Amino acid sequence: MRILHTSDWHLGRSFHRVPLLDAQAAYLDHLVETVARHEVDAVVVAGDVYDRAVPPLTAVQLFDDALHAGVPTVMISGNHDSARRLGVGAGLIARAGIHLRTDPADCATPVVLADRHGDVAFYGLPYLEPALVRDTLKASGAGHEAVLTAAMDRVRADLATRPDGTRSVVLAHAFVAGGEPSDSERDITVGGVAAVPAGVFDGVDYVALGHLHGCQTVTDRVRYSGSPLAYSFSEHTHRKTMWLIDIGPSGELAAERLDCPVPRPLARLRGRLGTLLDDPALERHRDAWVEATLTDPVRPDEPMARLTERFPHVLALVLEPERAPEDPQASYAQRLDGRDDHQIAEDFVAHVRGGSGASAQERTVLRAAFDDVRVDDTVNEVSR
């Protein structure tokens, strides 16, 4: 059976306030074309269909378009989705071959599809928030590992009742140990622990993971597809893809990465403003979405406007001024030694401004403030 594994669509999300609806629509068109071109038998979507619990109407319309892939599709809810909203109408939609798994209580009720070699059971484990599902799943603990273990115990128990040779696919939305996170995923840490071991999923032929936005292979049988689009500059090195998975008659696997369309490349540039504006090697980033980190000791005038002249799609500006290194062994008191109150205050102004110190007028105001405090302290002391 040939399966297309995707996840983390985040329909309705923007990128640094740039709407991505057109790019998301292009991706969904690409998905439908990929299903036809590669003769896919089933699509699995491992959560975070929407970017938030109450998605905008335009995102819901995109989701409606996604339901026309033309082959059976199994979807689970992720930590960004509202499981109850996404699951509305699941029974009716299932008649059209779209199987929504959003209720943790149904994790051991598979969608069973067949090819010429027999049955393939698809088990959908929606995002399992430990505090909400522990009792439902009768988990032995309060963390992610405990609830996923309880869910997988149910899956393995059901699979044991199936005919010999039944192959199995599990969809799950979780942070599995060995995966590499990025800045655009919402933290799901519970009690200081977010990751669960891949061994939790032992006993099934393929595990289609969602949550992490980079395409990754945890083990040969446990994989993240990643998000089809970049949602943070931390993903600038990602190759956005989907997994094309072939499950053989005995559960043997073949995996291939299929590229997703890229609406615009990402670039992270770092250096002084003059270098970013003049370096000819940076011309190749002119059409990219740009995050610029400026290291000028003093903040330049109108840096964003000047950067936009060369990089029309610059979206983010970070100020990290170069400073002489401080002795890491020195105490806070030692670093302040020899500086009076006025100098400490002026250093603070320079720090929060990214290197640009107080003006002459501001220094006068600071001195007047300290003088007033000193006078008040003297008056209070005399009055006592």
C-alpha positions in Angstrom: 0.0 0.0 0.0 1.3 3.4 -0.9 0.8 6.2 1.7 1.4 9.9 1.6 2.4 11.2 5.0 1.9 14.9 5.7 1.2 17.1 8.8 1.3 20.5 10.4 -0.5 22.4 7.7 -1.4 25.2 10.2 -4.1 26.6 7.9 -4.7 30.3 8.6 -1.2 31.0 9.8 0.9 34.0 8.6 4.6 34.4 8.5 5.7 37.6 10.3 2.3 39.1 9.4 2.6 38.0 5.7 -0.6 36.0 4.9 0.1 32.5 3.7 -3.3 31.5 2.4 -2.2 31.5 -1.2 0.9 29.5 -0.4 -1.2 27.0 1.6 -3.7 26.7 -1.2 -0.9 26.0 -3.7 0.4 23.3 -1.4 -3.0 21.6 -1.2 -3.2 21.7 -5.0 0.2 20.1 -5.1 -0.9 17.4 -2.6 -3.8 16.5 -4.8 -1.6 16.4 -7.9 1.0 14.3 -6.0 -1.7 11.8 -5.0 -2.6 11.3 -8.7 0.9 11.4 -10.1 2.3 8.8 -7.6 -0.9 6.6 -7.5 -1.2 7.1 -3.7 -3.6 4.7 -2.0 -4.1 6.7 1.2 -3.2 10.1 2.7 -2.4 10.5 6.4 -2.4 13.9 8.1 -0.7 13.8 11.5 -2.3 16.8 13.2 -2.3 20.7 13.4 -4.6 21.0 10.4 -5.4 24.5 11.6 -3.2 27.0 13.3 -5.6 27.8 16.1 -8.7 26.4 17.8 -11.1 28.8 16.1 -9.7 29.2 12.6 -10.8 32.0 10.2 -13.4 31.2 7.6 -10.7 31.4 4.8 -8.8 28.6 6.6 -11.9 26.5 6.9 -12.5 26.9 3.1 -9.0 25.7 2.5 -9.7 22.6 4.6 -12.8 21.9 2.5 -10.6 22.0 -0.6 -8.2 19.5 1.1 -11.0 17.0 1.4 -10.9 16.4 -2.4 -7.7 14.3 -2.6 -9.7 11.5 -4.2 -8.4 8.7 -2.0 -9.1 7.6 1.6 -7.6 10.1 4.1 -7.0 9.7 7.8 -6.5 12.8 9.9 -5.9 13.5 13.6 -6.1 16.7 15.6 -2.9 18.3 16.9 -2.2 20.6 19.8 -3.1 23.7 17.7 -6.5 22.3 16.7 -9.7 22.2 18.6 -10.3 18.4 18.6 -14.1 18.8 19.1 -14.5 21.4 16.3 -12.3 19.5 13.9 -14.2 16.3 14.7 -17.7 17.8 14.0 -19.4 15.7 11.3 -16.7 13.0 11.4 -19.3 10.2 11.0 -20.8 11.8 7.9 -17.5 12.7 6.4 -16.2 9.2 6.9 -18.7 8.0 4.3 -16.8 10.0 1.7 -13.5 8.4 2.8 -12.3 11.2 5.1 -11.6 9.7 8.5 -11.2 12.2 11.4 -9.7 10.8 14.6 -10.0 13.5 17.3 -11.4 11.6 20.3 -8.7 9.9 22.5 -11.3 7.2 23.5 -11.3 6.0 19.9 -7.5 5.5 19.5 -7.9 1.7 19.3 -10.7 1.9 16.7 -8.8 1.7 13.4 -9.6 2.7 9.9 -9.1 -0.5 7.9 -8.2 -0.3 4.3 -7.2 -3.2 2.0 -4.9 -3.9 -0.9 -4.2 -7.1 -2.7 -2.0 -8.3 0.2 -4.7 -7.9 2.9 -5.7 -5.3 5.5 -3.9 -2.2 6.7 -5.2 -0.8 10.0 -4.7 2.9 10.6 -4.9 4.0 14.2 -5.3 7.7 14.9 -3.8 9.1 18.2 -4.8 12.8 18.4 -2.7 15.1 20.5 -3.0 13.7 24.0 -2.9 16.4 26.6 -2.0 14.4 29.7 -4.1 16.3 32.2 -7.2 15.8 30.1 -6.9 12.2 28.9 -5.1 10.4 31.8 -8.3 9.1 33.3 -9.9 8.3 29.9 -6.9 6.2 28.9 -6.3 4.9 32.5 -2.7 6.0 32.2 -0.2 5.0 35.0 1.3 8.5 35.1 0.6 12.2 34.4 3.1 12.8 31.6 3.2 12.5 27.8 5.0 9.1 27.9 2.4 7.7 30.3 -0.6 8.6 28.2 1.0 7.6 24.9 2.0 4.3 26.4 -1.6 3.7 27.5 -2.9 4.6 24.1 -0.4 2.3 22.3 -1.2 -0.5 24.7 -4.8 -0.2 23.5 -3.6 -0.1 19.8 -1.5 -3.3 20.3 -4.3 -5.1 22.0 -6.7 -4.4 19.2 -4.1 -5.3 16.6 -3.6 -8.7 18.3 -7.3 -9.5 17.5 -6.8 -8.8 13.8 -6.2 -11.5 11.2 -2.6 -12.6 10.8 -0.7 -10.5 8.4 -2.6 -7.3 9.1 -0.2 -4.4 8.7 -0.5 -1.3 10.9 0.0 2.5 10.7 -0.2 4.8 13.7 -0.7 8.6 13.4 0.5 10.5 16.4 1.1 14.2 17.3 3.9 14.3 19.9 7.5 15.3 20.6 9.5 12.1 20.2 13.1 11.9 21.5 15.6 12.3 18.7 13.5 14.9 16.9 14.9 18.4 16.3 12.5 21.2 17.2 12.3 24.7 15.7 11.0 28.0 16.9 7.5 27.8 15.4 6.2 24.8 17.4 4.1 25.5 20.5 5.7 24.1 23.7 4.0 20.9 25.0 6.3 20.4 28.0 4.6 18.8 31.0 6.5 18.7 34.3 9.7 19.7 32.6 9.5 16.8 30.1 8.2 17.0 26.6 9.9 14.2 24.6 8.8 10.6 24.7 11.0 7.6 23.6 10.4 6.1 20.2 10.1 2.7 21.8 6.6 3.7 22.9 5.5 2.9 19.4 7.0 -0.6 19.1 4.9 -3.2 17.5 3.5 -1.4 14.4 4.8 -1.1 10.9 4.8 2.7 10.4 4.4 5.7 12.7 3.4 8.9 11.0 4.3 11.8 13.3 3.3 15.4 13.5 4.3 18.4 15.7 7.9 19.0 14.8 8.2 21.2 11.6 11.3 19.6 10.2 11.1 16.4 8.1 13.0 13.8 10.2 13.6 10.1 10.5 13.6 9.1 14.2 13.9 5.4 13.2 13.2 3.6 9.9 9.6 3.1 11.0 9.1 6.4 13.0 9.2 9.6 11.0 8.1 13.2 11.0 6.9 14.7 7.7 7.4 18.2 9.0 5.3 21.2 7.9 4.9 21.8 4.2 5.8 25.5 4.6 8.2 27.4 6.8 6.6 29.1 9.8 9.8 30.7 11.4 13.2 31.8 10.3 14.6 28.9 12.4 13.4 26.7 9.5 15.6 28.5 6.9 17.7 25.3 6.3 14.7 23.0 6.1 13.8 21.1 2.9 10.0 21.0 3.0 8.7 17.6 1.9 6.2 14.8 2.4 7.0 11.2 2.9 5.9 8.7 0.3 5.7 5.4 2.1 5.3 1.9 0.5 4.3 -0.9 2.9 5.0 -4.3 1.5 3.0 -7.5 2.0 5.0 -8.4 5.1 5.3 -4.9 6.5 8.6 -4.0 4.8 9.0 -0.3 4.1 10.3 1.9 1.3 10.4 5.7 1.9 10.9 8.6 -0.4 10.8 12.4 0.2 8.7 14.5 -2.1 9.4 18.2 -2.2 6.7 20.8 -1.5 6.4 24.1 -3.4 8.4 27.0 -1.9 6.6 30.3 -2.0 9.7 32.3 -1.2 13.1 31.2 0.2 14.3 32.3 3.7 17.6 34.0 4.6 19.2 34.9 7.9 21.8 37.6 7.5 24.1 38.9 10.1 26.6 41.7 10.3 27.0 45.4 10.3 24.5 47.4 8.3 27.1 48.6 5.8 28.2 45.1 5.1 24.6 43.9 4.5 24.0 46.7 2.2 27.2 46.5 0.2 28.3 42.9 0.1 27.7 41.6 -3.5 27.5 38.0 -2.3 24.2 38.8 -0.6 22.5 39.8 -3.8 21.2 36.2 -4.2 18.9 36.9 -1.2 17.2 39.9 -2.8 14.0 38.0 -3.4 14.0 36.0 -0.1 12.2 36.7 3.1 15.0 38.1 5.3 15.8 38.2 9.0 18.6 40.7 9.5 20.7 40.7 12.7 22.7 43.9 13.0 26.0 43.9 15.0 26.8 47.6 14.7 28.1 48.9 18.1 25.7 51.8 17.8 22.3 51.5 16.3 22.2 52.9 12.8 19.6 55.4 11.7 16.5 54.0 10.0 18.0 50.5 9.6 14.8 48.8 8.4 14.1 51.4 5.7 17.6 51.1 4.4 17.6 47.3 4.4 14.3 47.3 2.6 15.9 49.2 -0.3 18.2 46.2 -1.0 16.0 43.4 0.4 12.4 44.3 -0.4 11.1 41.3 1.6 12.9 41.9 4.9 10.6 40.9 7.7 12.5 40.9 10.9 15.3 43.0 12.4 17.4 41.9 15.4 19.9 44.1 17.2 22.9 42.4 18.7 25.6 45.1 19.0 29.3 44.0 19.2 30.7 44.7 22.6 34.0 44.1 24.3 33.8 40.7 26.1 33.4 40.9 29.9 35.2 38.7 32.2 32.8 35.8 32.8 34.4 35.2 36.2 33.8 38.7 37.4 31.0 39.3 39.9 28.3 41.9 39.3 29.9 44.1 41.9 33.3 43.8 40.2 31.9 44.8 36.8 30.4 47.9 38.4 33.6 48.8 40.3 34.8 52.3 39.5 31.5 53.4 38.0 29.3 56.0 39.7 25.5 56.0 39.6 25.4 58.3 36.6 27.7 56.1 34.6 25.7 53.0 35.5 22.5 54.6 34.4 24.1 55.8 31.1 25.4 52.3 30.5 21.9 50.9 31.0 20.5 53.3 28.4 23.2 52.2 25.9 22.4 48.6 26.6 18.6 48.8 26.0 19.2 50.9 22.9 21.6 48.4 21.4 24.7 50.5 21.9 23.4 54.0 21.3 24.2 56.0 24.5 22.2 58.8 26.2 22.2 62.2 24.5 23.5 65.3 26.2 20.0 66.4 27.2 19.2 62.9 28.5 22.4 62.9 30.6 21.3 66.2 32.1 18.0 64.7 33.0 19.6 61.7 34.6 22.0 63.8 36.6 19.1 66.0 37.8 17.2 62.9 38.9 20.1 61.6 40.9 20.6 65.0 42.4 17.0 65.1 43.5 17.3 61.7 45.1 20.4 62.7 46.9 18.8 65.9 48.2 15.7 63.9 49.4 17.9 61.4 51.2 19.8 64.2 52.9 16.6 65.9 54.0 15.2 62.7 55.3 18.4 61.9 57.2 18.3 65.4 58.8 14.7 65.1 59.8 15.4 61.8 61.6 
